[in-house]
Amino acid sequence: MAYSKADLELVERHVAQGEQHIIRQEELISRLRSRGLPTEEAEKLLKGFQESLHEHRAHRDRIAEALDDNED
C-alpha cells in the first residue's frame, strides 16, 4: 500500500492521543485506589488503551518505513 506524509501525520496524532488516554486512565486508577474503590474495570480499560497504542505505534513504524523506502 502506498502511504503519504498525511497518513504518517494521522497515525502520529493517534499515537499522541493514545498516550494521553493512558496518562488519564493511570491517573484515574490512582484516584480510585487512594479512595479505596475498585479498579478492576479501569485496569481492563487501561490494558485496552495500551494494546491500542502498541498497534498505533507499529502502524506508524510501518508507514515511516514505507515512506523511507519510497525516498530511496
Summary of the structure (lengths in Angstrom):
residues: 72
radius of gyration: 16.4
end to end distance: 16.6
largest distance: 56.5
contacts: 174
relative contact order: 0.18
helix: 86%
strand: 0%
